[in-house]
Amino acid sequence: MGEIDAARAANGRDPLGLHDIPDGASLVHVTVERLYRLLKAQMAEALRRRGSSIVEWRILLMLRIHGEMAQKDLVNEVAMVQAQVSRTLKAMQERGLVRGRRSHRDQRVWLFTLTADGAALYRRIAPTMDARRRALDGALDGDALAGFLHGARQVAQAAAAPVNDDSDQRTTNKGG
């Protein structure tokens, strides 16, 4: 039995549900999507229990690491869309977690920094997120981790490449 067949034949202990990959779907794509959803749900629940959210945590973390940051830089660092970061920063300001001010050099630029309450929330959440990091990073030993990272890079390269579908040429070349 090949690896794909073995994955599809996995029993109910498989949290990715690899036994239920739709015909014609990419096993790799479905697996990555399901893994992403599991990881995001776990993170969201851990943060919810601490009174926070994924976007808020990322902002807290970046401000803790970098100190004062421009909103544009925060958007890039947290890898979220501008509107989501803007809404979260506004809510964080209203809760007294961050302080915003206009840049002296460019009045269009907003700079943000943690307040004492924001730093306290960071300290309350950090142990949970550190435990999560250790559990996830420790789930694979050295060889398994190296194989996982190697495979992830290969999938990333394949995903970055254009899809080569010959059907366009067959349609274009019909009839001469």
N, C-alpha and C positions, 0 to 999 in steps of 0.2 A: 504494500500500500504506500503510495507516494505521500509527501508531506501535506499537500493540499487535501487529499482524501483523508489523511489522519486528522487534520484540523477539522474537517467537516464532520468527522465521526466522533469528535470529542463528546464526552458526556456532560451532564448538567453542572459539573463542578467548574466549567469554563465560564468565567465572568464576561468574556468577550462574545460568547455565543457563536463560536466559530463553526459549530455544527449547523448553523443556519445562515449560510452565505447565499444570497440570491443567485440563481443561474445567470451567467453573463456579467456578474459584478466582479470587480477586482478584489481578490482575497486581501491583498495588501492594503488597498484603500479602505475597505470596510473595517479591517482590523485596526488601522490607525485611527479612523473616525470613532470607533467604539472605545478604544483606549483613551483617546482625547476626552470623550464625554465622561468616562469614569474618573479620570484625573481631575477634570474641571469640577465635577459634582462633589468629589471628595474635598477638594480645596474650598469650594463655596460653602459646604456644610461646616467644615472646621472653622472658617472665618465667621460664618453666621453665629456659631456658638460663642464666639468672642466679640460679637457686636460689630462686625465689619463685613466687607465685601472684597471680591478679588481686585477690582479697580482701586478701591480705597487702600488695600494692603500694598499694592504696587506703588501707589503714590507715597504712602508712609515710608516704605522701604527706600525708594529713590531719594526722598528728602533726607532721610536718616543717613544715607551713604554720601550724598553730594552736597547737603546743605541747601542753601537757597538755589532755586532753579526757575528758569523761565518756563511758562506754560508750554510753549512749543517743544522745549527739550523734554519736559515731562511726558508729553504725548509720544514722542519718539522712544523714550526709555521704557515706558510701560506697555508699549505696543498695543495701544487701544486707539479707537477713533477719537478725533478731536471733541465731538459733541459729548461723548460719554465721559471723557476726562473733565471737560468744562462743567458738566452737571455735578460730577462727583466733587470737584474742587469747591464749587459753590456750596454744596451741602456740607462739606468739611469745614468751610469758613463759618457757616451758620452754627455748626456744632462746636466751634472754637478749637478745631484740630489743626488748622493751618491758618497762616496769615498771608494775605496777598497785598502787594503794593505795586505801583507803576514804577518802571525803571526810570532813573534820573536821566539816562542817556537817550532813551527812546520811549516816549510816553505811550506808544502802542503796545509795548511789552509789559506783561504782568509777571512779577516774580513772586514765588511762593516759598515759604519756610514753615517748618513745624513749630507749633506752640508747645507749651509745657504739657497741655492735655493731649496733643498729638503724639508727643514723645512717650507719654505714659501709655497711650493705647498701643503704640509700637511695642513697648516693653511687655505689655500684657499678651500680645499676639505672637511675638517672636519665638518663645519656647515651643508653641504648638507648631509653627511653620518649620522650625528647626527639626522637631521630631518627625514631621512628615517628610522632610528632605532626607533625613537619615534612613527612614523606613524605605522610601522609594529607591534611593541610591544603593542601599544595602540589599535590595531584593535580588540583585544579580552579583555573582562573584566576578573575579577579574576576567576570566575567559568569556563568560556569558556577557558581561558588560561590554567588553571589547567587540564581541560579535554583534551585539545589539547596536552599538554606535556605528560600526562598520556598515551594517545593513541599513540603518537609518540614513547614513550618508549616501548610499547607493540609491535608495528610494528617493531622496531629495534631488539627486542628480537626474533621475528619470522624470521626476515631477517638474523639474525646471526646463526640460527639453520639450520642444514642440512635438505634438502628436503627429506621427507620420502615418497618414491614412491614404492609401492608394486609391480609395474610392473616388476622390475628386478627379484624379487623372483619368480613370476609366470613364467617368461621366463626361468629362471634357472631350476625350478622344473618340467618343462614339460617333460613328458616321463620318469620320474623316477629319 
